[in-house]
Amino acid sequence: MNHQYTISQLAHAAGVPTSTIRYYERVGLIQPAKRADNNYRVYTEETLQAVRFIRAAQSAGFTLDDIRTLQTRRTGDAAVCKDVQPLIEKRLDEVSQRIQEMRHVQRLLQSFLARCREQDQDALCHVVDKFTAAS
């Protein structure tokens, strides 16, 4: 089936706002198949699949630059693992680093909370004093 979509129909079918479609178009991730006689953008089923691909890749943590690379690596509906693996490894390293950073923040917050719970609730907060001293 060769279904055609306006921008609002495409956005609705993909479950995204029209501003997302416009943004993806502006950054070169998708493009309309053509313009209708009324100068409206016309998109195809392939564009819908591309938007769904972009959204799925974003939910896996890939950046738009990564997604652009993934799109160029695809031949038809598939990509070769040797081309995709480095992107996955890079993103996994970034996520692991972010998790380490968040664990550090978690430990800091836990120690701050413990300190607050130990002191008189009507006293001045030593945690805030510590922030003030650091600035």
Phi and psi in degrees as a GROMACS rama.xvg file:
@    title "Ramachandran Plot"
@    xaxis  label "Phi"
@    yaxis  label "Psi"
@TYPE xy
-109.833  68.614  ASN-2
-73.4767  141.736  HIS-3
-116.487  145.15  GLN-4
-126.785  144.379  TYR-5
-80.1416  173.347  THR-6
-62.4165  -39.6818  ILE-7
-70.2884  -36.9334  SER-8
-66.3626  -40.9685  GLN-9
-63.1926  -45.8906  LEU-10
-59.5245  -45.3849  ALA-11
-62.4037  -46.0898  HIS-12
-63.7673  -33.3167  ALA-13
-88.8556  -12.3784  ALA-14
74.9141  34.1724  GLY-15
-130.778  161.179  VAL-16
-71.2098  156.938  PRO-17
-61.4027  -29.9075  THR-18
-61.8569  -31.5266  SER-19
-67.6294  -42.6873  THR-20
-61.184  -47.0255  ILE-21
-60.3988  -40.8525  ARG-22
-64.604  -47.9178  TYR-23
-58.2177  -37.0146  TYR-24
-68.7976  -43.5205  GLU-25
-61.9351  -36.9855  ARG-26
-89.5931  3.90854  VAL-27
84.4871  15.8521  GLY-28
-82.5211  -28.3343  LEU-29
-139.07  166.103  ILE-30
-150.399  150.366  GLN-31
-67.934  150.967  PRO-32
-68.2396  -35.9771  ALA-33
-169.067  -177.456  LYS-34
-113.266  137.724  ARG-35
-77.066  172.809  ALA-36
-57.2546  -31.4732  ASP-37
-84.654  8.78488  ASN-38
72.5069  10.6006  ASN-39
-74.1548  146.393  TYR-40
-68.2506  141.76  ARG-41
-122.435  127.192  VAL-42
-114.316  157.959  TYR-43
-111.423  176.679  THR-44
-59.6935  -34.7216  GLU-45
-63.2728  -37.174  GLU-46
-66.1118  -41.1221  THR-47
-59.1669  -44.3357  LEU-48
-63.5668  -37.2584  GLN-49
-64.7505  -42.4169  ALA-50
-64.3276  -42.5174  VAL-51
-62.966  -39.7744  ARG-52
-61.0599  -46.7242  PHE-53
-59.9026  -47.2042  ILE-54
-63.6271  -42.09  ARG-55
-64.6879  -41.7477  ALA-56
-66.3521  -39.1819  ALA-57
-63.3491  -40.0007  GLN-58
-67.7191  -21.483  SER-59
-86.1718  0.819908  ALA-60
97.2222  3.68143  GLY-61
-76.0773  143.011  PHE-62
-79.8143  167.815  THR-63
-63.8559  -33.5568  LEU-64
-64.7416  -42.4618  ASP-65
-59.6443  -43.6747  ASP-66
-64.8546  -39.7546  ILE-67
-59.3619  -43.4553  ARG-68
-63.5526  -44.3995  THR-69
-60.1399  -40.5621  LEU-70
-63.2419  -38.9226  GLN-71
-74.2163  -21.7172  THR-72
-82.3028  -16.9292  ARG-73
-74.9095  137.436  ARG-74
-121.421  108.418  THR-75
72.503  -125.117  GLY-76
-101.491  8.13989  ASP-77
-133.443  160.967  ALA-78
-131.498  153.879  ALA-79
-82.278  134.156  VAL-80
-55.6434  -39.3626  CYS-81
-62.9546  -22.6619  LYS-82
-86.1642  -28.8069  ASP-83
-89.3527  -34.4788  VAL-84
-53.8331  -45.9693  GLN-85
-60.6323  -35.4426  PRO-86
-66.1639  -41.573  LEU-87
-65.1671  -44.5286  ILE-88
-60.5784  -43.8081  GLU-89
-62.1012  -46.3453  LYS-90
-66.4588  -39.8269  ARG-91
-62.6099  -40.8387  LEU-92
-61.1627  -42.5047  ASP-93
-64.2242  -41.5539  GLU-94
-66.0763  -42.2663  VAL-95
-60.9962  -42.4011  SER-96
-62.5468  -43.259  GLN-97
-64.167  -39.0014  ARG-98
-62.886  -42.7966  ILE-99
-59.545  -44.7494  GLN-100
-62.4381  -41.9384  GLU-101
-67.9167  -34.8444  MET-102
-64.8207  -38.347  ARG-103
-62.7945  -45.6767  HIS-104
-61.205  -41.35  VAL-105
-60.1705  -45.2674  GLN-106
-62.7799  -42.0781  ARG-107
-60.1671  -48.4634  LEU-108
-62.7602  -39.2702  LEU-109
-63.2904  -40.8889  GLN-110
-68.9348  -37.7776  SER-111
-63.0997  -43.3941  PHE-112
-64.1726  -42.8012  LEU-113
-61.3636  -41.7419  ALA-114
-63.0339  -42.9325  ARG-115
-63.4502  -40.7465  CYS-116
-68.0996  -27.7203  ARG-117
-76.0541  -25.9472  GLU-118
-96.9581  164.155  GLN-119
-58.1314  128.957  ASP-120
-65.979  -19.5353  GLN-121
-96.1979  -0.528746  ASP-122
-84.064  164.981  ALA-123
-65.1249  142.612  LEU-124
-80.4449  120.565  CYS-125
-71.2147  -24.8206  HIS-126
-65.6877  -44.8232  VAL-127
-64.6926  -39.5593  VAL-128
-59.3396  -39.7271  ASP-129
-63.3474  -40.6603  LYS-130
-63.9747  -40.9362  PHE-131
-64.6516  -40.6074  THR-132
-66.9391  -29.8614  ALA-133
-76.9617  -20.2375  ALA-134
